[in-house]
Amino acid sequence: MVFIIVIPIFSCCSNSINSSKSNELIKYDSIKYWIEQSKLYETSLTQRANALENAHNLTSEINQDSIKLIYFEEIAFQAESQNIDSLFIKVNRESLDLALKLTDYFKMGYIYWNYGNYYTDIKVVDSAYFHYSKAYSAFKKAKDNPKYKFYSAKMLFNMGFILSGMKDYTGSEVALFEAIPAFEKENKFKDLYQCYNLLGIIYYNLEEFDKAVYYHNKALEFLEKVEYVGNSKEVNLSNLGLVYQKLKNYGKALENFNKSMEYRNLKNQDPKFYASLIDNIAYTKFLRGDAENIKDDLYNALKIRDSLNYLSGVVVSKRHLSEFYALKKDTIKAISLANDAFNLAGEVGNNRDKLETLLLLANVDKKNAGIYLTDYVKINDSLQVQERKIRNKFTRIRFETDEYIQETEKLSQQKLFISLGGFLTILFLSFAYVVRVQRIKNKELLFEKEQQKANEEIYSLMLKQQTKLEEGRLRERHRISEDLHDGVLGKIFGTRLGLGFLSVKGDEETITKLDTYIDELQNIEKEIRSISHELKNDILSSKEDFFNIIEDLIEKKSNLEGLEWEFDNDEEIHWELISDSIKINFYRIIQEALQNVIKYAEASKIKVAINLIDKNIELVIKDNGKGFDETETRKGIGLKNMKSRASKLDGSFKVITSINEGTTIYINCPIL
């Protein structure tokens, strides 16, 4: 029986597992499909970005981190290569988190490499260098991978390339010489060509021209072993020609320039490089002393560069033409071309050409030579300071990276000790932090308590002041009442009695008038008695309450700015039963709100209402001012204070506002 029951259960589980595997395979195929779609450059960038986004969403659903990481890497690489920056940053960050989780140093290296390429593309070289150095460190630790030395060397080349661009030639040289043995071991001829070519450029800039010749020739040897070289050979020959030009071996320089010109139809395939070669050949002839047949070539190079908007090339062409016209004694033309070159070099930020053009101007324009040389010294000094700062910055990054590697190795040897020490340190710091936080909280509570006490004292003094004023008014009413009743009323009563008993003789009309006056005196007595009683009425003599305090505040503030105001107070609220805490905070909130309306709102009307809703009190403050955009306007201290006061009452605080629609503030709190 057991056997019969187990079989269907096992079969069901098996089907479920197979179904799960099938779904996973379908998902993998879908991810691959969307990645392939992202590589179709005949589609729009938006379509390719959407395809990568679809691949990312599907990959996020994969449960296996190692497989997920593989797909994330590919998606990030495609996003970076297609300049889909936001997706690249997001996916690469997720990839790094997974690699750290898996402690996969080789993958970490790839991810940092992607970051380095990204920052290189957007020309943020310090960030690019930092991430290449992080990649280098990661690859160095991935010793379980047989390719770790090769990829470490790739990062060294990238770091060296950046350093050479920043004129840190020594740092670049060190990085390249460290990379070369790894490339030699793997027979990576293209990488070796790039290293030696860069070394040739470095020694050219260091004016060690014999070494530059050696390394450029070395680069050409390795280039012969590379299947696809593009225009690398032409570029290398051109670089070699420039070195020979500096060595004043003009024959060798022309030989290399002409060889470079022979390889391809450069005029159509690479017009920028073609123009550079024409200019280099013509200028080399000029330096050799052959200035008769070069003018057309110099202008031809200038024309091509100008048509391509190759501004740095235009600067070089105009500088060479200036030298040509200076030799021909056409000083005006020479100065004009040199000034054009100087101004254009400033526009493109080419400081090297600015310095060379200033020296040229000093030679051509003898009158102003002192000015040009002074400018040369200033610019050169500032550039040296700037370059020194940059070199120091990259040195710090290198030092921090090396220090990080050493520290990591040291930590791996002392793992148990450091872990224990770290745990005790964290425990101690946590305890210190808790104690510190508790002290701060105690201070805050003490401050709030003192502030609350001060608020209550202020409110109490305010009530006492209002009470004293009211008592004074009441005493004055009693005095007037007594004076009217005992003094004026008695005299009028006596006068009326006297007139009543007076025997007046006269005609009937006179007697009638006398009776009328006596009756009028009696009416006056009644009116005075009524007024005297009203002045002593208990209703008028009741103590000043919170309602009148608030009304007085609103009236004074509104009248000060000419605002129309309205105050509604729910008659069901018995303020004598409401806690002083609510009264004080409501008073301060209304005071702050009125101040904000006067200062910022540009309102003409304001309404304040206090309502009783179940067991809660609701305060509403509304104006018809200009309002503000909550999403764009940074909340001021006034609104924060109001919200803080509402929270102290365990209440809620809400602001409803928009541009030109006024502002309404709601505070709702329980009756304490």
C-alpha positions as CSV (number, residue, x, y, z in Angstrom):
1,M,0.0,0.0,0.0
2,V,2.9,2.3,0.9
3,F,4.5,1.6,-2.4
4,I,1.3,2.5,-4.3
5,I,1.0,5.8,-2.4
6,V,4.7,6.8,-2.8
7,I,4.8,6.4,-6.6
8,P,2.2,9.1,-7.5
9,I,3.8,11.5,-5.0
10,F,7.2,10.9,-6.5
11,S,5.8,11.2,-10.0
12,C,4.1,14.5,-9.0
13,C,7.3,15.9,-7.5
14,S,9.3,14.8,-10.6
15,N,6.8,16.5,-12.9
16,S,7.0,19.7,-10.7
17,I,10.8,19.7,-10.9
18,N,10.9,19.1,-14.6
19,S,8.3,21.9,-15.1
20,S,10.5,24.2,-13.0
21,K,13.6,23.4,-15.0
22,S,11.6,23.9,-18.2
23,N,10.5,27.3,-17.1
24,E,14.0,28.3,-16.1
25,L,15.3,27.2,-19.6
26,I,12.6,29.2,-21.3
27,K,13.6,32.2,-19.1
28,Y,17.3,31.8,-20.1
29,D,16.3,31.7,-23.8
30,S,14.2,34.8,-23.4
31,I,17.1,36.7,-21.7
32,K,19.5,35.6,-24.5
33,Y,16.9,36.7,-27.1
34,W,16.6,40.2,-25.6
35,I,20.3,40.6,-25.3
36,E,20.7,39.7,-29.0
37,Q,18.0,42.2,-29.9
38,S,20.0,44.9,-28.1
39,K,22.9,44.3,-30.5
40,L,20.8,45.1,-33.6
41,Y,22.2,48.5,-34.5
42,E,19.7,48.9,-37.3
43,T,17.0,49.4,-34.6
44,S,16.7,52.6,-32.6
45,L,18.5,53.3,-29.4
46,T,15.2,53.3,-27.5
47,Q,14.3,49.8,-28.9
48,R,17.8,48.5,-27.9
49,A,17.5,50.0,-24.4
50,N,14.0,48.5,-24.0
51,A,15.4,45.1,-25.0
52,L,18.2,45.3,-22.4
53,E,15.6,46.4,-19.8
54,N,13.5,43.3,-20.6
55,A,16.6,41.2,-20.3
56,H,17.4,42.8,-16.9
57,N,13.9,42.3,-15.6
58,L,13.9,38.6,-16.5
59,T,17.4,38.2,-15.0
60,S,16.3,39.7,-11.7
61,E,13.8,36.8,-11.4
62,I,16.6,34.1,-11.5
63,N,17.2,32.5,-8.1
64,Q,20.8,31.3,-8.8
65,D,23.2,34.2,-8.0
66,S,26.0,32.8,-10.1
67,I,23.9,32.6,-13.3
68,K,22.2,35.9,-12.5
69,L,25.7,37.5,-12.3
70,I,26.7,36.2,-15.7
71,Y,23.7,37.8,-17.4
72,F,24.0,41.0,-15.4
73,E,27.6,41.3,-16.7
74,E,26.6,40.9,-20.3
75,I,23.7,43.4,-19.9
76,A,26.0,46.0,-18.2
77,F,28.6,45.6,-20.9
78,Q,26.0,46.1,-23.7
79,A,24.5,49.1,-21.9
80,E,27.9,50.7,-21.5
81,S,29.0,50.1,-25.1
82,Q,25.8,51.7,-26.3
83,N,25.9,54.6,-23.9
84,I,22.7,53.7,-22.1
85,D,24.2,55.2,-18.9
86,S,21.4,54.9,-16.4
87,L,20.8,51.2,-17.1
88,F,24.6,50.5,-17.1
89,I,25.1,52.1,-13.6
90,K,22.1,50.3,-12.2
91,V,23.0,46.8,-13.5
92,N,26.7,47.2,-12.8
93,R,25.9,48.1,-9.2
94,E,23.8,45.0,-8.9
95,S,26.5,42.9,-10.5
96,L,29.1,44.2,-8.0
97,D,26.7,43.5,-5.0
98,L,26.4,39.9,-6.3
99,A,30.1,39.4,-6.8
100,L,30.8,40.7,-3.3
101,K,28.2,38.4,-2.0
102,L,29.8,35.4,-3.8
103,T,33.3,36.6,-3.0
104,D,34.1,36.2,-6.7
105,Y,37.2,38.4,-7.2
106,F,37.5,37.7,-10.9
107,K,33.9,38.9,-11.5
108,M,34.6,41.9,-9.3
109,G,37.6,42.7,-11.6
110,Y,35.3,42.6,-14.7
111,I,32.8,44.9,-13.0
112,Y,35.3,47.5,-12.0
113,W,36.8,47.2,-15.5
114,N,33.3,48.1,-16.9
115,Y,33.2,51.1,-14.5
116,G,36.7,52.2,-15.7
117,N,35.6,52.0,-19.4
118,Y,32.5,54.0,-18.6
119,Y,34.4,56.8,-16.9
120,T,37.0,56.8,-19.7
121,D,34.3,57.3,-22.2
122,I,32.8,60.3,-20.4
123,K,36.4,61.6,-19.8
124,V,36.3,61.5,-16.0
125,V,39.9,60.2,-15.8
126,D,40.4,60.1,-12.1
127,S,37.4,57.9,-11.6
128,A,38.4,55.8,-14.5
129,Y,41.9,55.3,-13.0
130,F,40.4,54.5,-9.6
131,H,38.2,51.7,-11.0
132,Y,40.9,50.3,-13.1
133,S,43.1,50.1,-10.0
134,K,40.2,48.4,-8.1
135,A,39.9,45.9,-11.0
136,Y,43.7,45.4,-10.9
137,S,43.5,44.6,-7.2
138,A,40.5,42.2,-7.7
139,F,42.2,40.3,-10.5
140,K,45.4,40.0,-8.4
141,K,43.4,38.2,-5.7
142,A,41.6,35.9,-8.2
143,K,44.5,33.5,-8.2
144,D,42.2,30.5,-8.7
145,N,41.7,31.8,-12.3
146,P,44.6,31.0,-14.7
147,K,44.0,34.3,-16.5
148,Y,44.4,36.5,-13.5
149,K,47.9,37.7,-14.4
150,F,46.9,38.6,-18.0
151,Y,43.8,40.6,-16.8
152,S,45.9,42.3,-14.1
153,A,48.3,43.3,-16.9
154,K,45.4,44.7,-19.0
155,M,44.4,47.0,-16.1
156,L,48.0,48.1,-15.7
157,F,48.0,49.1,-19.3
158,N,44.8,51.1,-18.9
159,M,46.2,52.8,-15.8
160,G,49.5,53.5,-17.6
161,F,47.5,55.0,-20.6
162,I,45.6,57.4,-18.3
163,L,48.8,58.4,-16.4
164,S,50.6,59.2,-19.6
165,G,47.7,61.5,-20.6
166,M,48.0,63.2,-17.3
167,K,51.8,63.6,-17.9
168,D,52.7,61.3,-15.1
169,Y,55.2,59.6,-17.4
170,T,57.2,57.9,-14.6
171,G,54.0,56.3,-13.2
172,S,52.9,55.2,-16.7
173,E,56.3,53.7,-17.4
174,V,56.3,51.7,-14.2
175,A,52.8,50.3,-15.0
176,L,53.7,49.3,-18.6
177,F,56.9,47.6,-17.6
178,E,55.0,45.6,-15.0
179,A,52.4,44.6,-17.6
180,I,54.7,43.5,-20.4
181,P,56.0,40.2,-18.8
182,A,52.4,38.9,-18.4
183,F,51.6,39.8,-22.1
184,E,54.8,38.1,-23.2
185,K,53.9,34.9,-21.3
186,E,50.5,34.8,-23.0
187,N,51.9,35.8,-26.4
188,K,49.5,38.7,-26.6
189,F,51.1,40.6,-29.5
190,K,48.5,43.3,-29.8
191,D,48.8,44.2,-26.2
192,L,52.6,44.2,-26.4
193,Y,52.3,46.5,-29.5
194,Q,50.2,48.9,-27.5
195,C,52.6,48.9,-24.5
196,Y,55.7,49.6,-26.6
197,N,53.9,52.2,-28.8
198,L,52.8,54.0,-25.6
199,L,56.4,53.7,-24.2
200,G,57.6,55.4,-27.5
201,I,55.2,58.2,-27.0
202,I,56.2,58.6,-23.3
203,Y,59.9,58.9,-24.2
204,Y,59.1,61.3,-27.0
205,N,57.4,63.6,-24.4
206,L,60.3,63.1,-22.0
207,E,62.6,64.1,-25.0
208,E,64.5,60.8,-24.7
209,F,64.3,60.4,-28.5
210,D,66.7,57.5,-28.9
211,K,64.6,55.4,-26.5
212,A,61.4,56.6,-28.3
213,V,62.9,55.3,-31.6
214,Y,63.7,51.9,-30.0
215,Y,60.3,51.4,-28.5
216,H,58.4,52.5,-31.6
217,N,60.4,50.0,-33.7
218,K,59.8,47.3,-31.1
219,A,56.1,48.1,-31.4
220,L,56.3,47.6,-35.2
221,E,57.9,44.2,-34.7
222,F,54.9,43.0,-32.6
223,L,52.5,44.6,-35.0
224,E,53.7,42.3,-37.7
225,K,52.4,39.4,-35.7
226,V,48.9,40.8,-35.3
227,E,46.3,39.7,-37.9
228,Y,44.1,42.8,-38.0
229,V,45.8,46.1,-37.2
230,G,43.5,48.7,-38.7
231,N,45.5,52.0,-39.1
232,S,47.9,51.1,-36.3
233,K,50.9,50.7,-38.5
234,E,50.3,54.1,-40.2
235,V,50.0,55.8,-36.8
236,N,53.1,54.1,-35.5
237,L,55.1,55.1,-38.5
238,S,53.9,58.6,-38.2
239,N,54.8,58.7,-34.5
240,L,58.3,57.4,-35.5
241,G,58.6,60.1,-38.1
242,L,57.8,62.8,-35.4
243,V,60.6,61.3,-33.2
244,Y,63.1,61.6,-36.1
245,Q,61.9,65.1,-36.8
246,K,62.9,66.0,-33.2
247,L,66.2,64.3,-33.7
248,K,66.6,66.5,-36.8
249,N,67.0,63.4,-38.9
250,Y,64.7,64.8,-41.5
251,G,65.4,62.1,-44.1
252,K,64.3,59.4,-41.8
253,A,61.3,61.4,-40.7
254,L,60.2,61.9,-44.3
255,E,60.8,58.2,-45.0
256,N,58.4,57.2,-42.2
257,F,55.8,59.8,-43.1
258,N,55.8,58.7,-46.8
259,K,55.6,55.0,-45.8
260,S,52.6,55.8,-43.6
261,M,51.0,57.6,-46.6
262,E,51.4,54.5,-48.8
263,Y,49.4,51.9,-46.9
264,R,45.8,52.9,-47.6
265,N,43.7,55.4,-49.4
266,L,43.9,57.7,-46.4
267,K,42.4,60.7,-48.2
268,N,39.0,59.0,-48.3
269,Q,39.3,56.5,-45.5
270,D,40.9,58.7,-42.8
271,P,41.0,62.4,-44.0
272,K,42.0,63.7,-40.5
273,F,45.1,61.5,-40.4
274,Y,45.8,62.2,-44.1
275,A,45.8,66.0,-43.4
276,S,48.2,65.4,-40.4
277,L,50.6,63.5,-42.7
278,I,50.5,66.2,-45.4
279,D,51.3,68.8,-42.7
280,N,54.0,66.7,-41.1
281,I,55.7,66.1,-44.5
282,A,55.5,69.8,-45.5
283,Y,56.8,71.0,-42.1
284,T,59.6,68.5,-42.1
285,K,60.7,69.8,-45.5
286,F,60.5,73.3,-44.1
287,L,62.7,72.4,-41.1
288,R,65.2,70.8,-43.6
289,G,65.4,74.1,-45.4
290,D,63.2,73.3,-48.4
291,A,60.6,76.1,-48.1
292,E,59.9,76.7,-51.8
293,N,57.3,74.0,-52.5
294,I,55.5,73.5,-49.2
295,K,53.0,76.4,-49.1
296,D,50.3,74.6,-51.1
297,D,50.6,71.5,-48.9
298,L,50.4,73.5,-45.7
299,Y,47.3,75.3,-46.9
300,N,45.8,72.0,-48.2
301,A,46.3,70.4,-44.7
302,L,44.7,73.5,-43.2
303,K,41.7,73.3,-45.6
304,I,41.0,69.7,-44.8
305,R,41.3,70.2,-41.1
306,D,39.1,73.2,-41.2
307,S,36.4,71.3,-43.2
308,L,36.5,68.5,-40.6
309,N,36.2,71.1,-37.8
310,Y,39.4,69.5,-36.4
311,L,40.4,72.6,-34.3
312,S,43.5,71.2,-32.7
313,G,44.8,70.4,-36.2
314,V,43.9,73.9,-37.4
315,V,46.0,75.3,-34.6
316,V,49.0,73.3,-35.7
317,S,48.5,74.2,-39.4
318,K,48.3,78.0,-38.6
319,R,51.4,77.8,-36.4
320,H,53.4,76.1,-39.2
321,L,52.1,78.7,-41.8
322,S,53.1,81.5,-39.4
323,E,56.6,80.1,-39.3
324,F,56.6,79.9,-43.1
325,Y,55.6,83.5,-43.5
326,A,58.1,84.6,-40.8
327,L,60.8,83.0,-42.9
328,K,59.5,84.8,-46.0
329,K,59.7,88.1,-44.0
330,D,55.9,88.6,-44.2
331,T,55.7,89.6,-40.5
332,I,52.2,90.9,-40.6
333,K,50.8,87.6,-42.0
334,A,53.0,85.6,-39.6
335,I,51.7,87.5,-36.6
336,S,48.1,87.3,-37.7
337,L,48.3,83.5,-38.2
338,A,50.1,83.0,-34.9
339,N,47.5,85.1,-33.1
340,D,44.7,83.0,-34.7
341,A,46.5,79.8,-33.6
342,F,46.9,81.2,-30.0
343,N,43.2,82.2,-29.7
344,L,42.0,78.9,-31.2
345,A,44.3,76.9,-28.8
346,G,42.6,78.7,-25.9
347,E,39.2,77.8,-27.2
348,V,40.0,74.1,-27.4
349,G,41.9,74.2,-24.1
350,N,45.2,73.0,-25.7
351,N,47.8,74.5,-23.4
352,R,50.7,72.9,-25.1
353,D,49.9,74.6,-28.4
354,K,49.3,77.9,-26.5
355,L,52.8,77.7,-25.0
356,E,54.4,76.9,-28.4
357,T,52.5,79.7,-30.1
358,L,53.6,82.2,-27.5
359,L,57.3,81.3,-28.2
360,L,56.5,81.7,-31.9
361,L,55.0,85.1,-31.4
362,A,58.0,86.2,-29.3
363,N,60.3,85.3,-32.2
364,V,58.1,86.9,-34.9
365,D,56.8,90.0,-33.1
366,K,60.0,91.4,-31.6
367,K,58.3,94.5,-30.2
368,N,56.0,92.6,-27.9
369,A,58.4,89.7,-27.3
370,G,58.7,90.6,-23.6
371,I,54.9,90.4,-23.1
372,Y,54.7,87.0,-24.9
373,L,57.5,85.6,-22.8
374,T,55.9,86.8,-19.6
375,D,52.6,85.2,-20.6
376,Y,54.5,82.0,-21.5
377,V,56.1,81.9,-18.0
378,K,52.8,82.5,-16.2
379,I,50.9,79.8,-18.2
380,N,53.8,77.4,-17.9
381,D,54.1,77.9,-14.2
382,S,50.3,77.4,-13.7
383,L,50.4,74.3,-15.8
384,Q,53.2,72.8,-13.8
385,V,51.3,73.4,-10.6
386,Q,48.2,71.9,-12.1
387,E,50.1,68.9,-13.4
388,R,51.8,68.4,-10.1
389,K,48.4,68.3,-8.3
390,I,47.1,65.8,-10.8
391,R,50.2,63.6,-10.4
392,N,49.9,63.8,-6.7
393,K,46.2,62.8,-6.9
394,F,47.0,59.7,-9.0
395,T,49.9,58.9,-6.7
396,R,47.5,59.0,-3.7
397,I,45.1,56.6,-5.6
398,R,48.0,54.3,-6.4
399,F,49.3,54.4,-2.8
400,E,45.8,53.8,-1.4
401,T,45.4,50.8,-3.8
402,D,48.7,49.3,-2.9
403,E,48.1,49.9,0.7
404,Y,44.7,48.2,0.3
405,I,46.3,45.1,-1.2
406,Q,48.9,44.8,1.5
407,E,46.3,45.3,4.2
408,T,44.0,42.7,2.7
409,E,46.8,40.2,2.7
410,K,47.7,41.0,6.2
411,L,44.1,40.7,7.3
412,S,43.8,37.2,5.7
413,Q,46.7,36.0,7.8
414,Q,45.3,37.4,11.0
415,K,41.6,36.8,10.4
416,L,40.6,35.4,13.7
417,F,42.4,38.0,15.8
418,I,41.1,40.9,13.7
419,S,37.5,39.5,13.8
420,L,37.6,39.2,17.5
421,G,39.1,42.7,17.9
422,G,36.6,44.1,15.5
423,F,33.8,42.5,17.4
424,L,35.0,43.9,20.7
425,T,35.5,47.3,19.1
426,I,32.1,47.3,17.6
427,L,30.6,46.2,20.9
428,F,32.4,49.0,22.7
429,L,31.5,51.6,20.1
430,S,27.9,50.5,20.1
431,F,27.8,50.8,23.9
432,A,29.4,54.2,23.7
433,Y,27.0,55.2,21.0
434,V,24.0,54.0,23.0
435,V,25.2,55.9,26.0
436,R,25.8,59.1,23.9
437,V,22.4,58.8,22.2
438,Q,20.8,58.3,25.6
439,R,22.5,61.3,27.0
440,I,21.4,63.4,24.0
441,K,17.9,62.2,24.4
442,N,17.9,63.0,28.1
443,K,19.1,66.5,27.3
444,E,16.5,66.9,24.7
445,L,13.8,65.7,27.1
446,L,15.0,68.0,29.8
447,F,15.1,70.9,27.3
448,E,11.6,70.1,26.1
449,K,10.4,69.8,29.7
450,E,11.9,73.2,30.5
451,Q,10.5,74.7,27.3
452,Q,7.1,73.3,28.2
453,K,7.3,74.7,31.7
454,A,8.4,78.1,30.3
455,N,5.4,78.0,27.8
456,E,3.0,77.2,30.6
457,E,4.4,80.0,32.7
458,I,4.1,82.4,29.8
459,Y,0.5,81.3,29.3
460,S,-0.2,81.6,33.0
461,L,1.2,85.1,33.1
462,M,-0.8,86.0,30.0
463,L,-4.0,84.7,31.7
464,K,-3.2,86.5,34.9
465,Q,-2.6,89.7,33.0
466,Q,-5.9,89.3,31.2
467,T,-7.6,88.5,34.5
468,K,-6.2,91.6,36.1
469,L,-7.4,93.7,33.2
470,E,-10.8,92.2,33.4
471,E,-10.9,92.6,37.2
472,G,-10.0,96.3,36.7
473,R,-12.8,96.7,34.2
474,L,-15.3,94.9,36.5
475,R,-14.3,97.2,39.4
476,E,-14.8,100.2,37.2
477,R,-18.2,98.9,36.1
478,H,-19.2,98.4,39.8
479,R,-18.1,101.9,40.7
480,I,-20.0,103.4,37.8
481,S,-23.0,101.3,38.7
482,E,-22.9,102.4,42.3
483,D,-22.4,106.0,41.3
484,L,-25.4,105.9,39.0
485,H,-27.6,104.0,41.4
486,D,-26.7,105.8,44.6
487,G,-25.8,109.2,43.3
488,V,-27.4,110.2,40.1
489,L,-30.5,108.0,40.5
490,G,-31.1,109.3,44.0
491,K,-30.8,112.9,43.0
492,I,-33.2,112.4,40.0
493,F,-35.6,110.6,42.3
494,G,-35.5,113.5,44.8
495,T,-36.0,116.0,42.1
496,R,-39.0,114.1,40.7
497,L,-40.6,113.9,44.2
498,G,-40.0,117.5,44.7
499,L,-41.7,118.4,41.5
500,G,-44.6,116.1,42.2
501,F,-45.4,117.8,45.5
502,L,-44.9,121.3,44.1
503,S,-48.1,123.2,43.7
504,V,-47.8,124.9,40.4
505,K,-50.4,127.3,39.2
506,G,-50.9,128.0,35.6
507,D,-53.0,127.2,32.7
508,E,-53.9,123.6,31.8
509,E,-51.2,123.4,29.1
510,T,-48.4,124.3,31.6
511,I,-49.6,121.7,34.1
512,T,-49.7,119.1,31.4
513,K,-46.1,119.8,30.4
514,L,-45.0,119.6,34.0
515,D,-46.6,116.1,34.3
516,T,-44.9,115.1,31.1
517,Y,-41.5,116.1,32.5
518,I,-42.1,114.3,35.7
519,D,-43.0,111.1,33.7
520,E,-39.8,111.5,31.6
521,L,-37.8,111.8,34.8
522,Q,-39.3,108.5,36.0
523,N,-38.4,106.9,32.7
524,I,-34.8,108.1,33.0
525,E,-34.7,106.6,36.5
526,K,-35.8,103.2,35.1
527,E,-33.2,103.4,32.3
528,I,-30.4,104.3,34.8
529,R,-31.5,101.5,37.1
530,S,-31.4,99.1,34.2
531,I,-27.9,100.1,33.1
532,S,-26.7,99.9,36.7
533,H,-28.0,96.3,37.0
534,E,-26.5,95.3,33.7
535,L,-23.1,96.7,34.7
536,K,-23.2,94.3,37.8
537,N,-24.5,91.4,35.8
538,D,-22.5,88.1,36.3
539,I,-22.3,87.4,32.6
540,L,-20.3,90.5,31.9
541,S,-18.1,89.9,34.9
542,S,-17.0,86.4,33.9
543,K,-13.3,85.8,33.6
544,E,-11.5,86.3,30.3
545,D,-11.3,82.9,28.5
546,F,-9.1,81.3,25.8
547,F,-11.5,82.3,23.1
548,N,-11.0,86.0,23.8
549,I,-7.2,85.6,23.9
550,I,-7.1,83.9,20.5
551,E,-9.6,86.4,19.0
552,D,-7.5,89.3,20.4
553,L,-4.3,87.8,18.8
554,I,-6.0,87.3,15.4
555,E,-7.5,90.8,15.4
556,K,-4.2,92.6,16.3
557,K,-2.1,90.7,13.8
558,S,-4.7,91.1,11.0
559,N,-5.4,94.8,11.6
560,L,-1.6,95.4,11.5
561,E,-1.5,94.2,7.9
562,G,-5.1,95.2,6.8
563,L,-6.3,91.6,6.5
564,E,-9.9,90.6,6.6
565,W,-10.3,88.0,9.4
566,E,-12.8,85.6,10.7
567,F,-12.6,83.4,13.9
568,D,-15.0,80.5,14.5
569,N,-15.0,78.8,17.9
570,D,-17.2,75.7,18.5
571,E,-19.5,76.6,21.4
572,E,-19.4,73.0,22.6
573,I,-15.7,73.5,23.6
574,H,-15.4,74.2,27.3
575,W,-11.9,75.8,27.4
576,E,-11.7,75.7,31.2
577,L,-11.7,71.9,30.9
578,I,-9.0,71.8,28.1
579,S,-5.4,71.3,29.2
580,D,-2.9,74.2,29.2
581,S,-0.7,72.1,26.9
582,I,-3.3,72.3,24.0
583,K,-4.0,75.9,24.7
584,I,-0.3,76.9,24.6
585,N,0.6,74.9,21.5
586,F,-2.6,76.1,19.6
587,Y,-1.8,79.7,20.5
588,R,1.8,79.3,19.2
589,I,0.7,77.5,16.1
590,I,-1.8,80.3,15.3
591,Q,0.8,82.9,16.0
592,E,3.3,81.2,13.7
593,A,0.7,80.7,10.9
594,L,-0.3,84.4,11.1
595,Q,3.3,85.4,10.9
596,N,3.8,83.2,7.8
597,V,0.7,84.7,6.1
598,I,1.9,88.2,6.8
599,K,5.5,87.6,5.6
600,Y,5.0,85.3,2.6
601,A,1.4,84.6,1.5
602,E,0.4,88.0,0.1
603,A,-3.2,87.2,1.3
604,S,-6.1,89.5,1.8
605,K,-8.2,87.2,4.0
606,I,-7.6,84.7,6.8
607,K,-9.9,82.4,8.6
608,V,-9.2,80.5,11.8
609,A,-11.6,77.9,13.1
610,I,-11.5,75.6,16.2
611,N,-14.0,72.7,16.1
612,L,-14.8,69.8,18.4
613,I,-15.0,66.5,16.5
614,D,-15.9,63.5,18.7
615,K,-13.1,63.5,21.3
616,N,-10.7,65.5,19.2
617,I,-10.1,69.2,18.7
618,E,-9.4,70.4,15.2
619,L,-7.7,73.7,14.3
620,V,-8.0,75.0,10.8
621,I,-6.1,78.0,9.5
622,K,-6.9,79.1,5.9
623,D,-5.7,82.0,3.8
624,N,-6.4,83.1,0.2
625,G,-2.7,83.9,-0.6
626,K,-0.4,82.8,-3.4
627,G,0.3,79.3,-1.9
628,F,3.4,77.3,-2.8
629,D,4.4,74.1,-4.6
630,E,5.1,71.5,-1.9
631,T,7.1,69.3,-4.2
632,E,9.6,72.1,-5.0
633,T,9.5,74.4,-2.0
634,R,11.7,73.5,0.9
635,K,9.7,73.5,4.1
636,G,10.7,76.4,6.4
637,I,11.4,76.3,10.1
638,G,7.9,77.7,10.7
639,L,6.1,74.7,9.3
640,K,8.5,72.4,11.0
641,N,7.8,74.0,14.3
642,M,4.0,73.7,13.8
643,K,4.4,70.1,12.9
644,S,6.6,69.5,16.0
645,R,4.0,71.1,18.2
646,A,1.2,69.0,16.8
647,S,3.3,65.8,17.4
648,K,3.8,66.9,21.0
649,L,0.0,66.8,21.4
650,D,-0.1,63.3,19.7
651,G,-1.9,65.0,16.9
652,S,-1.7,65.1,13.1
653,F,-0.5,68.0,10.9
654,K,-1.4,68.5,7.3
655,V,-0.9,71.3,4.8
656,I,-2.9,71.6,1.6
657,T,-1.6,74.2,-0.8
658,S,-0.9,74.9,-4.5
659,I,0.2,77.9,-6.6
660,N,-2.3,80.7,-6.5
661,E,-4.8,78.6,-4.5
662,G,-4.0,79.7,-1.0
663,T,-3.0,77.5,1.9
664,T,-4.9,75.5,4.5
665,I,-3.3,74.0,7.6
666,Y,-5.1,71.3,9.6
667,I,-4.1,70.2,13.2
668,N,-6.1,67.5,14.9
669,C,-5.3,66.3,18.4
670,P,-7.1,64.3,21.1
671,I,-8.4,66.2,24.2
672,L,-5.8,65.6,26.9
